[in-house]
Amino acid sequence: MTTTLARAIEYGYGVTDSDIRLIGDVTSKRILVLGAGELSSPVTLAQAGAHVIVVDPSAERVSMTEKMATQNETRVEFHEGEFADLAFLRADSIDKVFSPLVLDEIKDLDRVIRQSQRVLRTNGSMIISLEHPLARIVEREDLPSSPGVLPLGTPRITRSFFDNTEYESMRNGQRVTVYPRSISHIHELFMRHGFRIDAICEPAPEFSNEPIVMVPPVAIFRARKEGL
């Protein structure tokens, strides 16, 4: 995959595939993208030669991606529906499942991973990004800068790391409910459904308005479907 393509594959909050290189070659691959919206990754994957199938329960987010595909004269297949409602896909028919920064909005993530495992071919990969557990508990309290002092502000812990109650957040201009999970919990869900995780990444974003990045904004997982 070229550097240009890698930079266009987005995981959210300014993180791209340019450093971690998890997507790999997508030419002639059938890629199921769980999640539509403002990120351009589905269109980028299709432009790189993949057959892209997008599923999202939000009509507004589907419309955003459809508009991008039309503007770029790119063919993408769309299905408005829940992420786990994949009955329209045959078993073992998908090469990669890709989901950037949306599956933590799902209460029953177990079912989504189980259905993704069904449609993936053996050794096919599921690559997802979620808001990092540290990013949701740390905020920065802005302070006025003094001469010779960087305006770093004061980091504040606003939520317990162990608090797994849902909370509201703004994404794609929409207010959504987020269900927080630890990295170990995500690992357990993948293992439960016949996946082997071969990469967990906690990258810094490529662009940031912050003088320094205190915590990784997203956690990225790549899990491969194991054979019998």
Summary of the structure (lengths in Angstrom):
residues: 228
radius of gyration: 18.0
end to end distance: 30.0
largest distance: 63.9
contacts: 686
relative contact order: 0.18
helix: 22%
strand: 32%
